[in-house]
Amino acid sequence: MALPWFFRKLFGDTGNNGKIVDDVIPDTVVKTSAQTLETTKQAQARTNIDAVSDSELKTALSELITEYGGTVPTE
């Protein structure tokens, strides 16, 4: 069975195992680069988007697990 045109364009004639064909999306659109921020700038960025740090998240999850009678897993 032939795949519809849209799927052939995105995934190739065989479906490409769900991976988009390399030349469909230009590299300049999807390239990313790692950011390195100083500690103070990381804190400001988290404040800007109302996020928590890793340690705050671990603490909150541990407290929640304990509150409901669970055991906090150890690494």
Phi and psi in degrees as GROMACS dihedral restraints (atoms count N, CA, C in turn):
[ dihedral_restraints ]
;  ai    aj    ak    al  type     phi  dphi    fc
    3     4     5     6     1   -76.3    20    10
    4     5     6     7     1   140.4    20    10
    6     7     8     9     1   -78.2    20    10
    7     8     9    10     1   148.4    20    10
    9    10    11    12     1   -58.5    20    10
   10    11    12    13     1   154.6    20    10
   12    13    14    15     1   -51.7    20    10
   13    14    15    16     1   -45.8    20    10
   15    16    17    18     1   -58.4    20    10
   16    17    18    19     1   -44.7    20    10
   18    19    20    21     1   -69.4    20    10
   19    20    21    22     1   -37.4    20    10
   21    22    23    24     1   -63.2    20    10
   22    23    24    25     1   -39.5    20    10
   24    25    26    27     1   -65.0    20    10
   25    26    27    28     1   -43.9    20    10
   27    28    29    30     1   -77.0    20    10
   28    29    30    31     1   -43.4    20    10
   30    31    32    33     1  -114.4    20    10
   31    32    33    34     1    -0.7    20    10
   33    34    35    36     1    86.0    20    10
   34    35    36    37     1   171.3    20    10
   36    37    38    39     1   -64.4    20    10
   37    38    39    40     1   -24.9    20    10
   39    40    41    42     1  -100.2    20    10
   40    41    42    43     1    -2.7    20    10
   42    43    44    45     1    94.8    20    10
   43    44    45    46     1   -19.6    20    10
   45    46    47    48     1    53.2    20    10
   46    47    48    49     1    30.5    20    10
   48    49    50    51     1    53.6    20    10
   49    50    51    52     1    33.7    20    10
   51    52    53    54     1    80.4    20    10
   52    53    54    55     1     4.4    20    10
   54    55    56    57     1   -96.9    20    10
   55    56    57    58     1   132.6    20    10
   57    58    59    60     1   -68.2    20    10
   58    59    60    61     1   138.8    20    10
   60    61    62    63     1   -58.9    20    10
   61    62    63    64     1   137.1    20    10
   63    64    65    66     1   -54.1    20    10
   64    65    66    67     1   -40.3    20    10
   66    67    68    69     1   -87.9    20    10
   67    68    69    70     1     6.6    20    10
   69    70    71    72     1   -74.0    20    10
   70    71    72    73     1   -46.5    20    10
   72    73    74    75     1  -110.7    20    10
   73    74    75    76     1   123.1    20    10
   75    76    77    78     1   -60.2    20    10
   76    77    78    79     1   145.8    20    10
   78    79    80    81     1   -57.2    20    10
   79    80    81    82     1   -34.8    20    10
   81    82    83    84     1   -66.8    20    10
   82    83    84    85     1   -19.2    20    10
   84    85    86    87     1   -82.4    20    10
   85    86    87    88     1   -35.6    20    10
   87    88    89    90     1  -108.5    20    10
   88    89    90    91     1     0.0    20    10
   90    91    92    93     1   -68.6    20    10
   91    92    93    94     1   141.1    20    10
   93    94    95    96     1  -130.9    20    10
   94    95    96    97     1   160.9    20    10
   96    97    98    99     1  -135.5    20    10
   97    98    99   100     1   144.7    20    10
   99   100   101   102     1   -66.9    20    10
  100   101   102   103     1   143.8    20    10
  102   103   104   105     1  -106.5    20    10
  103   104   105   106     1   139.4    20    10
  105   106   107   108     1  -119.0    20    10
  106   107   108   109     1   119.0    20    10
  108   109   110   111     1  -118.8    20    10
  109   110   111   112     1   144.2    20    10
  111   112   113   114     1   -65.4    20    10
  112   113   114   115     1   159.7    20    10
  114   115   116   117     1   -54.5    20    10
  115   116   117   118     1   -44.0    20    10
  117   118   119   120     1   -66.1    20    10
  118   119   120   121     1   -37.5    20    10
  120   121   122   123     1   -71.7    20    10
  121   122   123   124     1   -33.4    20    10
  123   124   125   126     1   -62.3    20    10
  124   125   126   127     1   -45.1    20    10
  126   127   128   129     1   -62.2    20    10
  127   128   129   130     1   -41.3    20    10
  129   130   131   132     1   -65.8    20    10
  130   131   132   133     1   -40.2    20    10
  132   133   134   135     1   -63.0    20    10
  133   134   135   136     1   -42.7    20    10
  135   136   137   138     1   -62.5    20    10
  136   137   138   139     1   -41.2    20    10
  138   139   140   141     1   -61.9    20    10
  139   140   141   142     1   -42.4    20    10
  141   142   143   144     1   -59.9    20    10
  142   143   144   145     1   -34.9    20    10
  144   145   146   147     1  -108.6    20    10
  145   146   147   148     1    11.4    20    10
  147   148   149   150     1    56.5    20    10
  148   149   150   151     1    48.4    20    10
  150   151   152   153     1  -109.4    20    10
  151   152   153   154     1   166.9    20    10
  153   154   155   156     1  -114.2    20    10
  154   155   156   157     1   161.0    20    10
  156   157   158   159     1   -79.2    20    10
  157   158   159   160     1   168.4    20    10
  159   160   161   162     1   -57.1    20    10
  160   161   162   163     1   -46.0    20    10
  162   163   164   165     1   -66.2    20    10
  163   164   165   166     1   -38.6    20    10
  165   166   167   168     1   -65.0    20    10
  166   167   168   169     1   -38.8    20    10
  168   169   170   171     1   -65.6    20    10
  169   170   171   172     1   -45.1    20    10
  171   172   173   174     1   -61.2    20    10
  172   173   174   175     1   -42.2    20    10
  174   175   176   177     1   -63.0    20    10
  175   176   177   178     1   -47.0    20    10
  177   178   179   180     1   -62.8    20    10
  178   179   180   181     1   -42.7    20    10
  180   181   182   183     1   -65.8    20    10
  181   182   183   184     1   -41.9    20    10
  183   184   185   186     1   -60.4    20    10
  184   185   186   187     1   -44.0    20    10
  186   187   188   189     1   -64.2    20    10
  187   188   189   190     1   -40.6    20    10
  189   190   191   192     1   -65.8    20    10
  190   191   192   193     1   -44.2    20    10
  192   193   194   195     1   -61.7    20    10
  193   194   195   196     1   -46.5    20    10
  195   196   197   198     1   -64.1    20    10
  196   197   198   199     1   -41.4    20    10
  198   199   200   201     1   -58.2    20    10
  199   200   201   202     1   -34.2    20    10
  201   202   203   204     1   -98.1    20    10
  202   203   204   205     1    19.4    20    10
  204   205   206   207     1    82.3    20    10
  205   206   207   208     1    11.0    20    10
  207   208   209   210     1   -87.6    20    10
  208   209   210   211     1   174.7    20    10
  210   211   212   213     1  -111.4    20    10
  211   212   213   214     1   127.3    20    10
  213   214   215   216     1   -73.2    20    10
  214   215   216   217     1   122.9    20    10
  216   217   218   219     1   -67.2    20    10
  217   218   219   220     1   147.7    20    10
  219   220   221   222     1  -104.5    20    10
  220   221   222   223     1   152.9    20    10
